[in-house]
């Protein structure tokens, strides 16, 4: 069952996630005679976490209930505020150019995995992380070329360093939806004297604006996903499909990404990795975000991450 973090009455809780409701674990846990109300962090409740067995016991008790009995625990999505799945991840790592068709739509040449390596960058956690339903803000400093990028998010559940690709998925806690919002033509100081690295840092700084990383609405536990490459990604802008592709199109699959990063960076529980975006971004169409737009980033079996643009 999917898990989420949510806020009601100024209190952050965790619960089972339904597309139109949540079930607080503080209530459901009593069905199995366990107490899962002491944490508001999902990592403890996911594979690799200290309370995973308790969650599994609650799920088993939940499945034995009738539909009418289950509805007694439901709280409407309209009555709560969904929160990012990990309140304070230690690291927020993202991949660039991990789908061949996305590389090609940007004018580049697709490469074979054996010929390259994952391009990894980071985003400032405190200022880019954005809750489901909260707005993506068009930056006044550079408002005209703001783009969307739906990505499969990987949440780590166990500390890992130098793991092999064959064992890498054993360290994953779950999967979520990430929207890597990007400023395609950020040009600080337009009258500057050109330097060799200008284009690289224009690109990198264009990833860092406030609110540029919505994540959510929930987490699909890794032990319920046999193969993350079978998940499907769809992004809609104002109801119109812009991106529609399978995670099978990644150059480096999830296991390969975890193995690569862990070869030189120790990954810890709660770290989040965004695995790159497929084709269909706005810059390839000359179409960019504006105030009043509505973003819906959806991944099969996980859910829909919705954010307005202001």
C-alpha angles and dihedrals in degrees: 000000000000118000131208144178118233141169129227128163091003091300125115115221139169128233150149112288127228121177091251102020146028131222112213112230088215087071102031095049091070089066088072097034094248132119115231096154096097097082135059093187120094097206091076089055098048131078108301092025126120094241100044094109090054091052091051090052090052091048091053091051090046093054090056092060124096119246091251091053092048092053089061088070096047121116115190118245086233090065097055141045116237115224133204109281094242113040098204114007115194092223135017107197125179135188127227123206100006098142119065094214091053090052090050095048088056091055097261132121120254115242135205117246093243090058099056146017134234116284106222128189136164138232127212104262101205096053107028101046108099127187122235108273094020119116129264104223122220105227114238090213091064113005108158109072107042113149141188129234121181112206139176107247121214119204116201118227104182135035110261137179127176094353120169122245090246092060100031098098089058087072096053118102099190151312133263141167122270127187107201099201111202138193102218099192108031107158113177112202099005090200093057127130107257118250130187096253098044097105093049094051093043086058094045096046088049089067095055107066118127115277092015097132117057112181131185156353092193145323127263105211114243093230088065094054117075094183122010090196088072093065118107127223125210128173122192126192113199088342095308119117112241102162125031119162145123124253085235086083093072116119089212113033122219093266092050092049094051091047093049097048093043090055089075107008124052109231119214134198110282096026111136126215121191108205103210134271132271125229122292102077120151097246090066089057101036087246121131140176122272136179112286095033121131121217124203117183112185133183120186115258091008107067146237123308108204126192132164121220121232 
